[in-house]
Amino acid sequence: IRNMLEVLVEWLGGMARDRMGPNWRRYFPIIGTMFFFILVSNLLGLVPGLAGATSDANTTWGWAVIAWVFYTAIGIAEHKQKYLVKFMGPSFFEKEIGGRTVHFRLLIPIFMPLEILLDLARMLTLSVRLLANMFADHTVVAVWLSLIPIGIPAVFMGLGLVIAFLQAFVFSLLTMIYIGLALDKPH
């Protein structure tokens, strides 16, 4: 078990390094915690009679909010008020004023509400993706166990193992990508 966990942590760490850059170790503890919590919760849902925590909307929403707050805080800490530039849309032209380059973003009234809405929608997509996939997987396993208790449910439980791992991976990967985007220099 220890070797398997070490392989998972090394693999997750390699992905974090690729997605979040040189300071990946600062943010890796939350990513690792997120991955293993979701994985264990997903696996618990495969045990007959137990409901995994990821089958509950409160858990998936909770992790999605944590991910959003985390990557938003990282972006603000890294770039201060310049983090808001990512919500302002394209710069049509630049002008040198008093030794500083000023970007003219004429579409701020259109882009700002849309970009903020899209950023908040990441929480929705993270939580709904995890909830829907795990709820569907656990429901399929439960139905097959109630119909035919031997044989066919084992196939779906095997698929459930793959889905449990895949959903923990996807949630963690998307969070790493969002952190990487928050760390990118605003332009």
N, C-alpha and C positions, 0 to 999 in steps of 0.2 A: 504494500500500500504506500509505503514511504517513497519508494522509487517511482511509482506512478504519479504521486503528488509532485515530486521533484521535476519530473518530465513536464507535467502540466504547467508548473510555475515557470520553468525555463522557456517553454513555448509561449506562454502568455507574456513573459518579460521581453522576449524577442519581438513579438508583435507590438508591444508598447513602445519599445525603442524605435521601431520603424515608423510608427504612427505619431508619436509625441515628441520625438527629437531627443536632444542630448540630456534634457532635464527630466526624462521619463521616470526616474527613480522617485522623484518627489511626489508623483501622482499615482504611482503603481499600487500602493497599499489599498486605496479605495477601489481601484479596478480589480485587484485580486480578491478583495472581500466581496465585491459585487458578483464576480464570476462564481466563486465557490458557494456563496449563499444561494444564488439562483440555481446552480447545478444541484446542490443537495436538496433544495426545495422541489425541483423538478423530479429528482429521483424518488423522493418520498411519495410523490403523487402516483408512482407506479406500484407502490405497495398496496394490495387490496385492503380497503378499510381506512386507509390514511388519505387525507387530502393534502396535497402539497401546497405550500404557502403561495406559490405562483398561480394557483387556480383562483385566488382571491384578488379582486380588483384593487383592494386597499394596498396590498403588497406591491403589485406591479406599478401602481400610481406612486407609491412611496419611493420606490427605486428610481422611477423616471424623474420625479421631482428632485431627488438627491443628485442625480446625474446632471440635470439642468442647472441647479444651483452651483454645483461643483465647477462645471466648465464655464459658466458665466462669471463666477468669482475669479477663476484663473485668468480669464480674458481681461477683466477689470484690473486685477492685481498686476498683470503683465503690462498692460497698455494704458492704464488710467482712463482719462476721458477720451482718448483716441480710440478706445474699443467701440465707441458709438459710431465711428466712421463706417463700420461694416453694415449698418442699418440705413445709411444715407443715400445709397445708390451711386451711380457713376459721376465722375467729375468731367464736365464738358470742356473746361479750359482752366488754366492756371495763370496766376498773375503774381509777379514779384512785388510785394508791398512791404516797405520798411525792412528789407533783408529777409523776409519770410515768404515762402511760397504759399499762396492762398488758393485753394481749390474751390471752384464754383460748382455747386451741386444744385442745379435748378429743379430737380425732380424729388427733392426731399419730402414735400407734402404727400407725394404718391408712394415713394419707396419706403419711408419710415414706418407707416402703419402696416404695410405688407410684410416687410422684413421682420418686424417685431412679432407679428402673427405667425409667420413661418418659423421663427425661432421657438416660440411657445408651442407650436404644433409638434416639435420634436418630442416633447413630453408625451403627447397623445400617441404618436406613432410608436414610441418605445414601449409604453404601457400596453396599448391595445395589441401590438404584435405578440408580446410575451403572453399576455392573458389569453388571447384567442387560441394561440397554438397549443398552450399547455392545457387549457380547458378542453379543447377538442381531443387532444391525445388521451387525457385521463378519462374522458367520457367514452371514447372508443374502446379502451381497455376494459372499463367497467361493464360496458354492454356485452362485449365478447365473454367476459368472465361469467356474467349472469346467464348467457345462452349456452355456452359450451365451456365448462370449467377446465377442460384439459385439451391441450394441443394448439388450437388456433390462437387462443389468447397469448401463448408464448411468443408467437410470431409478432403480434402487436406490441408485446412488452419489449421485445428486441428492438423494434422500430422506435418504441418509446424511449429506450436508452439513447438511441441516436438523436432523436428529437430533443431530449433533455439536454444533452451536451451541446447540440447545435444552437438551441435558444439561449443558453448561457453565453456561448461564444458570440452570437450575433449582438446581444445586448451589450456585452463588454466591448466588442469591436466598435460598435457605433459610438459608445461613450468615448473610446480612445480617439476616434476620428473627430468627434466634436471638440475634445480637448485640444487636439492638434490644430483644428481650425481656429480655436480661441487663441492659441499661441502664435499663429501666423501674424506677421506684421500687417496692420490695417493699411489699405490703400484706396 
